[in-house]
């Protein structure tokens, strides 16, 4: 029993969900070196898929695969399949189901559409591919472009679209949930400043900062891709393979997986290619010389989700401004209360001073010294002196308050 559990744990550590172009999926135990042979990725690119590492959001196009690391979406997209790590994780399972559903839904009949390649590249055999209506749902420009060119959307773009949509929807859902909780809490704090309300707003602000940082990273990565044509060209995996096949070059997909020296060859080749490029795949994307695909479709796809992420970021910015406005309002209220307390302190201090003077006068009259005033026959002198002291005290206090108001100390 214990040995079976250990074997299951070892298999689970390297489990990947493999979704094919027809939407079929299975769970495979894939080791690191096996994955490198299968996708042609170097070891450093696989670090982006490790959830234990704080790796920035990135979409890296390589020779035979695209590494997707957007917020909580991690996947390796090739020209024929998608590999998602940790399929048994409850946070990853919805992505696998979405990939399976979308890839099945958007796959038309075999040979119903043909894909046009750049001049001299030849034609690619028909493959399961989506119709024009399945690309970038809700984006009319995207659908119009795909439908007008009689061009099937490549598998890697369909899979990338699912990953982008899943990441954007997750961030949008968290943003909406935060808005529904934040605005009532902020309004409640404005009307009733209490320890409980302050603690709620503090937690909301912490979540707001965390979500804003995640959305900003995704937005920056999409903006980086839109500004770099080479990175977008490197993500055309199907056209790249077709171009290599038409140009008489042997594709790396034909290399057997059982060659022992291939992981080192792939890793060394990628290191040499990426030596002069950026970490996001600039010149190390393995793009063949003379291969210049049209990036219109991918650019519109990325721009559609860039707009969506930017809208989510604008919502968070608006919420952050509302939080700042509420904090300013609370600070103004607290300053006003503090001013009222200071004024009350001034009034009490002034009253204490005047009463102390009256007590000093009373003490003088209470001394056991014989003076002619004590020898009067009538007893009304006591009340006259007492009334005079009280009246003088009140008059001095009122005069002090009047002076404070004229000087602006009191309002």
ABEGO torsion letter per residue (X at the ends): XAAAAAAAAAAAAABBBBBBAAGBBBBBBBBAAAAAAAAGBBAAAAAAABAABBBBBBBBBBAABBBBBBEABBBBBBAABBBBBGAABAAAAAAAAAAAAAAAAABBBBGABBBBBBBGAEBBBBBBBBBAAABGBGBAAAAAAAAAAGBBBBAAAAAAAAAAAAAAAAAAAAAAAAAAAAAAAAAAAAABBBAAAAAAAAAAAAAAAAAAAAAAAAAAAAAAAAABAAAAAAABAAAAAAAAAAAGBBBAAABBAABAAAAAAAAAAAAAAAAABBAAGBAAAGBBBGBBBBAAAAAAAAAAAAAAAAAAAAAAAAAAAAAAAAAAAAAAAAAAAAAAAAAAAAAAAAAAAAAAAAAAAAAAAABBBBBAAAABABAAAAAAAAAAAAAAAAAAAAAAAAAAAAAGABX
